[in-house]
Amino acid sequence: MMRIKEHPILDFSKERKIIRFTFNGQEVYGYEGDTIASALSALGVKEFSVSIKHKRPRGFYCAIGNCSSCHMIVDGVPNVKTCITLLKEGMKVETQTNKGELYDLK
Amino acid sequence: MKASYVIIGAGISGCSIAYNLAKKGVKDIIVVEKHYLTAGATGRCGAGVRQQWGTEMNCRLAKASIDFFSIAKDELGYQGDIEFKQEGYLIVAVNEEEDKQFAKNVILQNSLGIPSRKITKEEAKEIVPHLNTDVILSATFCPTDGHLNPFTMTDAYYQAAKRLGVTFLFREEVKSIVVKNDKIEKVITTNHEIHTSNVINAAGGYAKEIGDMVNVAIPVYAERHEILVTEPVEKIQGPMVMSFGMNIYCQQVPHGSFLMGRSNPFEKPSHNIESSWQFLDEMAKTVCTLLPPIGNLRVIRQWAGSYNMSPDRQPIIGTTDLPGFYVACGFSGHGFMFAPMTGLLLSEIILGEPLTIDITDLHIDRFKTARDIVIEKSVV
């Protein structure tokens, strides 16, 4: 786990609600208040997507929704900015290995 | 400094003219550009190339230009990738008038060797599955129309022209052109005085202002046209999808992004190239109606460029009343796709060679005479 447990100023002692989700089919969990990316990061996941041309691994980078490095497929929708999307119970999160298939919101 | 010809503007037209003249052996050509390569309309355009036109002249110019694009990489000896994608244009008819007109257009196009065909909306949906066929009546499709990267395509001309000895002056603005006794003496730029007796006006949106410098009135004006690009996704759309009635063109480029634009019918002539929220609003509504799934994509950026509009929406190419002053302007949004022929034909006119395509009808004098001009209607 990469979570900070003790901090001189911030208080991390309060118990937070556990949020369960799946990552590439595997059942995992994060905490209430996590973004998808922060939960994955805490789980030690470093590869979120791949670069467009050379398909090199891409991970948590700008963390403010600008860089597109954390684009993942969430509940079937590609190119979700996981660093600014809050984690929700039962989310299906998958590594994205292409530019994303244009989907139909019906 | 001295030049045999001064070309004003380093967009694709200016570069193509420079290349063609140099290839025919002309020495001491100087291209003067106010900003940088492709800074004007070329670098801002949708870069689609099509042969589906309503006038014979545009059909001929477009076909010959596309024939060139298909061999441009080898012909120009270019190391980069011009990204020529030849997957057609699907032009949809959204009302009875267009449906009838397109049938006529296809007959004209076919007679000129352009392999376009009129298709039903069901056939159109097979070509572009995410097309909303509820809003169209029929379509025409030409498989050899396509799309290029305007930056690398212009660079290909630029590199080839430079190898042939053409000099390019960037970040230099033409301030005035000195004419004495109906003869051009020199071109004065921000940095140089270039002695020359020949000037070629390929200044795009600023073509009128260049004409005014030598008292040649060119009946053109600049008009802002806006465009946007989305985030990239995997390829789902081969051809450019276009509608004149709905006022949209939309293409997925090889990178995966969608480029789309439309005209503002209330746009006033000006050099304004700012982006507007109104365009974003109208563009989004239009594309979501015609190609609904694209509405799920994020817009990455929007920008604008100047069309150089002529009274009949056809180019003005050729000589003028002032000896040694040539024009290649008024393309009305289609200078990129005609550029190979612009360069070839203007070089033939300048050097007095027989013309590959007779473009007498594109001479500026057509606006002086009372005869009816043929207006191109197939324009977005």
Boltz contact constraints between the chains, C-beta under 6 A:
constraints:
  - contact:
      token1: [A, 98]
      token2: [B, 234]
      max_distance: 6.0
  - contact:
      token1: [A, 99]
      token2: [B, 232]
      max_distance: 6.0
  - contact:
      token1: [A, 99]
      token2: [B, 233]
      max_distance: 6.0
  - contact:
      token1: [A, 99]
      token2: [B, 234]
      max_distance: 6.0
  - contact:
      token1: [A, 99]
      token2: [B, 256]
      max_distance: 6.0
  - contact:
      token1: [A, 100]
      token2: [B, 233]
      max_distance: 6.0
  - contact:
      token1: [A, 101]
      token2: [B, 234]
      max_distance: 6.0
  - contact:
      token1: [A, 102]
      token2: [B, 233]
      max_distance: 6.0
  - contact:
      token1: [A, 102]
      token2: [B, 236]
      max_distance: 6.0
  - contact:
      token1: [A, 102]
      token2: [B, 293]
      max_distance: 6.0
  - contact:
      token1: [A, 104]
      token2: [B, 293]
      max_distance: 6.0
  - contact:
      token1: [A, 105]
      token2: [B, 296]
      max_distance: 6.0
